[in-house]
Amino acid sequence: MILLESEVSITGDFEELLKKEMSVLQRFFRFRIGNRHDADDVLQETCIAAFQSFDGLKDKSLFKPWLLGIARHKCNDYFRDKAKCLEIPIDELRESELSYGAQGITTVSVVRETLEKLGDKDKQILYLYFFKQMPQAQISEKLGIPLGTVKSRLFTAKANFRREYPYDPITKGEKNMKKNKMPEFLPEYSITRSEKEPFEVKWEEMMGWFIVPKQGEKLTWAAYDLPQRRRTEICDMEVVGRAEIHGIEGVEITAKEYEPMEPNRVRADTEKDGDVLTVDRRFIAQLTDTHCRILAESHYENGVKKCYTFLDGDEFLPNWGYGEDNCGNEVHLKQKGIISMDGDKITSEGKDFLLDIVGRYTVRIGGKEYDTVCVIDTGTYDEGILSEQFLDKNGKTVLWRRFNPDKWCLQRYKKTWSEMLPDNERLTVNGKTYVHWYDCITDYII
């Protein structure tokens, strides 16, 4: 086949631009579509569709958002096809009701379960108003009832729904300042290994931040340095509403850090709240049936708001990403045997993103006793730190302990951590030394 000179030019420009954005496009699909084979198929469909439409793109500087727009449409087509296969009535759901996790499509079951508890009139009016998004006047016409009756029914249905809904509503402007409730010094604690088998646990917390990304959730946590055990940072967190990024829905979470630790001050602007330094962050996070993951993070740096999303590759993954293709941390945890712990010696498969239950432990802290499993994570972010997280049967963090590789941020601190904290506890992971830096607790145990 003989190509015209103009066609050759279009093909060359397209291939050059596509090559630059291919890694972003791959992350987009592999993040949204858990099945790698399906993700690659939809990626190919997107490239073909983009090439066929490329001649109509007048401003080539807009290639990336234009390409992602096509990708979103192809993803929506994919979800609709999947929904039909699973017999989900797609026309009766808002798009936000479909969540595609690493293991497939799920629906927001809590809302549906609550609706099932209501009477038929309540379900009907809520369905038309919220799901079909009909104006009240249109509902009046459709049902053949006065507008005043529609308003009365809707008011009653909302009240009945709130009564049955399992999560507390968010009050605008509600404060969650619990910093005075967090002790100035870390309570004494002991950790004793149990002879009992580790239990399986449902862990829905956002990794490293302890909050569950669901409407109505809020908590306060504090960090304590070792060996002084003095409180170094407090963070108030709250889920403030629903949010969407690159077509994926989650919830928005505010995080206000008081007296943030030095690394966090370097990465974000601090402000004064009275005499206290603060850092404000916002997250968008998503919880599915199988995984919990951060979708985006934002903060101010040198007066400029910095926003990072899962599509930003190396700008996002080192601090906010986790798992293969940033799938997030698993919700359903059970012991896999990929990490083992014997005293202060840990052995693992030596891969990135390893997380496993290593045993069952009794944690006594602040005069209380907790039956927990210890979850060890290696190589999550920040040049391969290690964490020990003790979870009770409710899936809540009782105690979180951070260990740094001995040469972590050596260029910044100019000393190894063994030199800086010679009396702190040490672990070895596959023969490599890690030094205990600080601990975290939440108001869950206070």
Buried (B, 14 or more C-beta within 10 A) or exposed (E): EEEEEEEEEBEEBBEEBBEEBEEBBBBBBBBBBBBEEBBBBBBEBBBEBBBEEBEEBEEEEEBBEBBBEBBBEBBEEBBBEBBEEEEBEBEEBEEEBBBBBBEBBBBBEEBEEBBEEBEEEBBBBBBBBBBBEBEBEBBBEEBEBEEEEBBEBBEBBBEBBEEEBEEEEBEEEEEBEBBEEBBEEBBEBEBEEEEEEBBEBEBBBBBBBBBBBBBBBBBBBBBBBBEEBEBBBBBBBBBBEEBBBBBBBBBBBBBBBBBBBEEBBEEBBBEEBEEEBBBBBBBBBBBBBBBBBBBBBBBBEEEEEBEBBBBBBEEBBEBBBBBEBBBBBBBEBEBEEBBBBEEEEBBBEEEEBBBBBBBBBBBBBEEEEBBBBBBBBBBBBBEBBBBBBBBBEEBBBBBBBBBBBBBBEEEEBEEBBBEBBEEBBBBEBEEBBBBBBBBBBBBBBB
